[in-house]
């Protein structure tokens, strides 16, 4: 094999020049790349975004919106925002143009913008104020992505109509609360035990909204009641049943506490009538006897009483009820000790006797329907 022929002198000179002074050549390449990035960063770009307008309170959470918005913060304990205007025409959004270095604008393309105007939270006399206005200069730059970015807004000036907050007292009661209850819980509610805390609620909102609320035939509040079979007391928060556009709210959320009857079962039984006449003068006692000594009645039984009755077969159940359940009839004294008429009608109450008496609550042993007993004085 023949050895390679040496390169011509001119070729050797050019080839050697490629590797001569490598550090200077690398520095030149780095300088060129840096200059390219610098020039690229100086290239400006525009981006147009649409931001919906929203009037909010001070409790504004950053990032709490799914779409870009411009939120105008107001002291909502004093005023409420009504609508936005531009040249006296209603608007719901503004067009925001962002201009700046291309790398910053590129970072904003897919960013959700949540910008605020906060200058109306300062010392402003709202007594007779009907409107406020703002421009792009009032927009807070609350994100680092907007540093070095110029903003312009269309329309350039936006007006927000406001209305002073007024209040109205609501005396709480079941007559103004829509109770939303399932079918199983409804018959167990003891409505007479309803307790509200506080007893008076304060309704806040624009005077014009307060004047038209609630509509005729509608209750202003609602409560969703949910309970389990072993619950004896249920507590629920009251909610304002008002359209959002009215701008109404409760100063504080009241609650409703109501007792519920236990889960019971109805039994149809024949019960003995017991007459209690010990409140009468001694000479008038033991004179009245029931026309029907045994009366058929429908009772609601719960707890241990229900368990006992369910566990007995029909003949033994009837006998057990006859022995341990009573329809009690109380005869009160007349004024000045005068005797009652020869025949009187009294409403009966259900009483449990025997070993179950201390184990069964009063609400677990009641009449399902009122029972009236006729008493007749014996000669």
Buried (B, 14 or more C-beta within 10 A) or exposed (E): EEEEEEEEEEEEEEEEEEEEEEEEEEEEEEEEEEEEEEEEEEEEBEBEBBBBBBBBBEEBEEEEBEEBBBBBBBBBEEBBBBBBBBEEEEBEBBEBBBBBBBEBBEBBEEEEBBBBBBBBEEEBEBEEBEEBEBEBEBBBEEBEBBEEBEBBBEBEEBBBBBBBBBEBEBEBEBEBBBBEBEEEBEEBBEEEEBEBEEEEBBBBBBEEBBEEBBEEEEEBBBBEBEBEEEBEEBEBEBBBBBEEEBBBBBEEEBBBEBBBBBBBBEBEBEBBBBBBBEEBEEEBEEBBEBEEEEBEBEBBBBBBBBBBBEEBEEEEBBEBBBEBBBBBBBBEBEEEEEEBEEEBEBEBBBBBEEEBEEEBBEBBBBBBEEBEBBBEBEE
